[in-house]
Amino acid sequence: MIRLGLIRNPRSTRNKHGGGDFRVLAAQLLGLFYAEPATPEELAETLADFARHEVGIIAIDGGDGTVREVLTALPGAYGDDLPALTIIASGKTNLIAADVGTPGHGPRAIARLVDAARQGKLGSRIHRRPVLEATWPGGSRPPVTGMFLGAGAFTRGTALAQTEVHAKGVNHGPAVALTIATVMARVLRGNDADGWLTGEPMRLSKDGAEDPGNPRFLMLATTLQRLVLGIWPFWGGGAEPIRWLDIEAHPRRLARALLPVMRGKPRPWMEAGGYRSGTCATLDMTLRGDFIMDGEVFSPGPGGTVRLTAARTVDFVIP
């Protein structure tokens, strides 16, 4: 039987209420291999203990940010021999779980996982994904590992979602749809008084290619293969693991381009209008503004340069 461990974030949206029953069940079923680490240091200690006891599958009860924290800390505990993961989706958006699958939520989910592990079935259904690693020059800050990154209008849109969408209790797919609608209403209103279309200074070098450093309206990068609501704003061939979307400032015919971009089916005129997408193995970003990695804001630092790679893969399992 593969040993199963669980890391739970009690602050995740769906875990803020009624956690008592879950804790009792998890403690009964998992014993020492259940933890609610409150700090990065506690998370590192928990994962190191899991590694010493050869925990082969770790369930993450939380949202995208919790998954990002675990992905970032895993190599320090497990080295190159990473365990498989399974996600009990409890966050606001749960983009990662929407792609790789989930056993559900709450006590029923952990019971399903434990039962599948006892029967030797947990791990028979695998979704293998590259993971996105952001590194800063000279190790000025520790690397961060996740699966979805955005900058420009994405950063502003995420802040808007926190204050105007999630604050109203709207989460998951409906929150994504409402955020997109709210952003587009702001962007297309009047003469762009808020400066959305003006974009932000940004240089994006894909696999070492030269980039003129024009302002960008929106930039996205991911190693996921599917998003929520059928949205997939990526196109272009290539087997490289990082999918990227790059929209220049003042994009032409934005209202007409919205649906083709969201479906990943560009019109012939769109590339010349500033809409580009493709794949790459490395992406060097030079930017002034913050970027978002799986729901959290990160600064590019004084030099403004961050490198994205995706050389490591992780197996995600569901019962």
C-alpha positions in Angstrom: 0.0 0.0 0.0 1.3 3.4 -0.9 1.5 5.6 2.2 -0.8 8.6 2.0 -0.3 11.9 3.7 -2.5 15.0 3.9 -1.7 18.7 4.1 -4.7 20.9 4.9 -5.0 24.7 4.7 -7.7 25.6 7.2 -7.8 29.2 5.8 -8.9 28.1 2.3 -12.3 29.3 1.3 -14.2 26.0 1.8 -12.3 25.0 4.9 -13.1 28.0 7.1 -16.1 26.5 8.6 -16.9 23.0 9.9 -13.4 21.7 10.0 -13.8 19.7 13.2 -15.3 16.6 11.7 -12.7 16.6 8.9 -9.9 16.8 11.4 -11.2 14.0 13.5 -11.6 11.7 10.4 -8.3 12.7 9.0 -6.5 12.0 12.3 -8.2 8.6 12.6 -7.4 7.5 9.0 -4.0 9.1 8.6 -2.5 9.4 12.1 0.8 11.1 12.0 0.6 11.8 8.3 -1.9 14.7 8.6 -0.8 18.2 9.2 -2.0 21.8 9.0 1.3 23.8 8.7 0.8 27.5 9.4 4.2 28.8 8.1 6.6 27.9 5.3 9.0 26.5 8.0 6.3 24.2 9.4 5.4 23.1 5.9 9.1 22.3 5.2 9.3 20.3 8.5 6.0 18.4 7.6 7.3 17.5 4.1 10.7 16.4 5.5 8.8 14.1 8.0 6.7 12.7 5.2 9.8 12.0 3.1 11.5 10.2 6.0 8.5 8.0 6.4 8.3 7.4 2.6 4.9 9.0 2.1 4.3 8.4 -1.6 1.2 10.4 -2.3 0.4 13.7 -0.7 -3.2 15.0 -0.7 -3.4 18.8 -0.6 -6.6 20.2 0.9 -6.6 23.8 -0.3 -6.6 26.1 -3.3 -4.1 27.0 -6.0 -2.0 28.9 -3.5 -1.7 26.0 -1.2 -0.7 23.7 -4.1 1.9 26.3 -5.1 3.4 26.4 -1.6 3.7 22.6 -1.6 5.2 22.4 -5.1 7.7 25.0 -4.1 8.8 23.2 -0.9 8.7 19.6 -2.2 12.3 19.4 -3.7 13.8 20.5 -0.4 12.3 17.5 1.3 12.2 14.9 -1.4 15.0 15.9 -3.8 14.4 14.7 -7.3 12.2 11.7 -6.3 9.0 13.7 -5.8 5.8 12.1 -4.5 2.5 12.1 -6.4 -0.1 14.7 -5.4 -3.9 14.7 -5.2 -5.9 17.9 -4.7 -9.0 18.3 -2.5 -10.1 21.5 -4.1 -11.0 24.0 -1.4 -9.9 27.4 -2.8 -11.6 30.3 -4.5 -10.8 29.3 -8.1 -9.0 25.9 -8.1 -7.5 26.2 -11.6 -5.1 23.4 -11.0 -7.7 20.9 -9.7 -9.9 21.8 -12.7 -7.1 20.4 -14.9 -5.7 17.5 -13.1 -8.8 16.3 -11.3 -10.0 16.1 -7.7 -11.5 13.4 -5.4 -14.0 15.9 -4.2 -14.2 17.9 -1.0 -14.5 17.3 2.7 -14.6 14.0 4.7 -16.0 12.1 1.7 -12.9 13.0 -0.3 -10.4 11.8 2.3 -12.4 8.6 2.8 -12.3 7.9 -0.9 -8.5 8.5 -1.0 -7.8 6.3 2.0 -10.0 3.5 0.6 -8.4 3.7 -2.8 -4.9 3.6 -1.2 -5.9 0.5 0.9 -7.1 -1.3 -2.2 -3.9 -0.4 -4.1 -5.8 1.6 -6.7 -4.6 5.1 -5.8 -2.0 6.0 -8.4 -3.5 4.0 -11.2 -5.0 7.2 -12.8 -2.2 9.7 -13.3 -2.1 13.1 -14.9 1.5 14.1 -15.4 2.2 17.8 -15.7 5.3 20.0 -16.0 5.5 22.6 -13.3 6.4 26.2 -13.8 9.4 27.5 -11.8 10.2 31.2 -11.4 13.8 32.1 -10.5 15.4 35.4 -9.8 18.9 36.3 -11.0 21.7 35.5 -8.5 19.3 33.8 -6.2 18.0 37.2 -4.9 15.0 35.3 -3.6 14.1 31.6 -3.5 12.5 30.0 -6.5 8.7 29.7 -6.7 7.0 26.7 -8.3 3.4 26.8 -9.6 1.3 26.2 -12.7 -0.3 29.5 -13.8 1.3 33.0 -14.1 0.0 36.3 -15.3 1.1 39.9 -15.6 -0.2 43.2 -16.9 -4.0 43.3 -16.9 -4.0 39.9 -15.2 -2.4 41.4 -12.1 -4.9 44.3 -12.1 -7.8 41.9 -12.8 -6.8 39.6 -9.9 -6.8 42.6 -7.5 -10.2 43.6 -8.8 -11.5 40.0 -8.3 -10.5 40.1 -4.7 -12.2 43.4 -3.9 -15.3 43.2 -6.2 -16.0 39.5 -7.0 -14.7 37.2 -4.2 -15.7 39.8 -1.6 -19.3 39.2 -2.7 -19.0 35.4 -2.1 -18.6 34.6 -5.8 -16.0 31.9 -6.4 -14.8 29.2 -8.8 -16.0 29.3 -12.5 -18.7 32.1 -11.9 -16.0 34.3 -10.4 -13.8 33.9 -13.5 -16.6 34.8 -15.8 -17.7 37.8 -13.7 -14.1 39.0 -13.4 -13.6 38.9 -17.2 -16.8 40.8 -17.7 -15.9 43.4 -15.1 -12.4 43.9 -16.6 -13.7 44.2 -20.1 -16.3 46.8 -19.0 -13.5 48.8 -17.4 -11.2 48.5 -20.4 -13.7 49.4 -23.1 -15.2 52.3 -21.2 -14.7 55.8 -22.5 -11.1 56.8 -23.3 -9.3 54.2 -21.1 -9.0 56.7 -18.3 -7.7 54.0 -16.0 -4.9 53.1 -18.3 -5.7 49.4 -18.9 -5.0 49.5 -22.6 -1.8 51.5 -22.1 -0.2 48.4 -20.7 3.0 48.0 -18.8 6.7 48.1 -19.9 7.7 44.5 -20.4 10.2 42.4 -22.3 9.4 38.7 -22.9 12.2 36.6 -24.4 11.0 33.2 -25.4 13.9 30.6 -25.6 16.4 33.4 -25.9 14.7 35.2 -28.8 15.2 39.0 -29.0 12.3 41.1 -27.8 12.0 44.9 -28.4 10.4 45.5 -25.0 7.2 47.0 -26.1 4.5 47.7 -23.4 2.1 44.7 -22.9 -1.6 44.7 -22.1 -1.6 41.1 -20.9 0.8 38.2 -20.5 0.0 34.7 -19.4 2.1 31.5 -19.0 1.0 28.1 -17.8 1.9 24.4 -17.8 -1.8 23.4 -17.4 -3.7 21.7 -20.2 -7.2 22.9 -19.4 -8.8 25.8 -17.6 -12.3 26.5 -16.3 -15.5 27.2 -18.4 -13.9 26.0 -21.6 -11.5 29.0 -21.6 -8.2 28.3 -23.4 -6.4 31.5 -24.4 -3.4 29.7 -26.0 -2.6 28.6 -29.6 0.3 27.7 -31.8 2.2 24.5 -32.2 5.2 23.1 -30.4 6.0 20.5 -27.8 7.7 22.8 -25.3 6.1 22.7 -21.9 5.3 26.4 -21.3 2.3 27.8 -23.1 2.2 31.6 -23.3 -0.1 34.4 -24.4 1.4 37.8 -25.2 -0.9 40.8 -26.0 0.7 44.1 -26.8 -0.6 47.4 -25.3 -3.4 49.1 -27.3 -4.5 45.8 -28.9 -6.6 46.3 -32.0 -10.3 45.5 -32.0 -10.2 44.1 -28.4 -13.9 43.5 -28.2 -13.9 41.5 -31.4 -10.8 39.6 -30.3 -12.0 38.6 -26.9 -13.9 35.5 -27.9 -11.2 34.1 -30.3 -8.6 34.7 -27.6 -10.7 32.9 -24.9 -11.2 30.0 -27.3 -7.6 29.9 -28.5 -8.8 30.3 -32.1 -7.3 33.5 -33.4 -8.5 35.3 -36.6 -6.0 35.9 -39.4 -5.7 39.7 -38.6 -4.9 39.2 -34.9 -1.2 38.6 -34.9 -0.6 41.9 -36.7 -2.9 43.4 -34.2 -0.7 42.4 -31.2 -2.1 39.0 -30.2 0.5 36.2 -30.1 0.7 32.8 -28.5 2.9 29.7 -28.6 5.1 27.4 -26.5 8.6 27.6 -25.2 11.0 25.9 -22.8 12.3 29.1 -21.1 10.7 32.5 -20.8 12.7 35.5 -19.5 10.4 38.3 -18.2 11.7 41.8 -17.6 9.0 44.0 -16.1 8.4 46.7 -13.6 5.0 45.7 -12.2 4.1 42.7 -10.0 3.0 39.4 -11.4 0.6 36.7 -10.1 1.6 33.1 -9.6 -1.4 30.9 -8.7 -3.2 33.6 -6.9 -0.3 35.3 -5.1 1.4 38.6 -5.9 5.2 38.5 -6.5 7.6 41.3 -7.2 10.1 41.0 -10.0 12.6 42.7 -7.7 15.0 45.6 -8.3 16.4 44.2 -11.5 13.0 43.4 -12.8 14.0 40.1 -14.4 12.5 36.7 -13.7 13.1 33.4 -15.6 10.4 30.8 -16.1 11.3 27.2 -16.8 9.4 23.9 -16.7 12.0 21.1 -16.5 10.4 19.2 -13.6 7.2 17.1 -13.8 4.7 16.1 -11.1 2.2 13.2 -11.1 -1.4 14.1 -10.0 -3.6 11.2 -9.0 -7.3 10.8 -8.3 -9.2 7.6 -7.1 
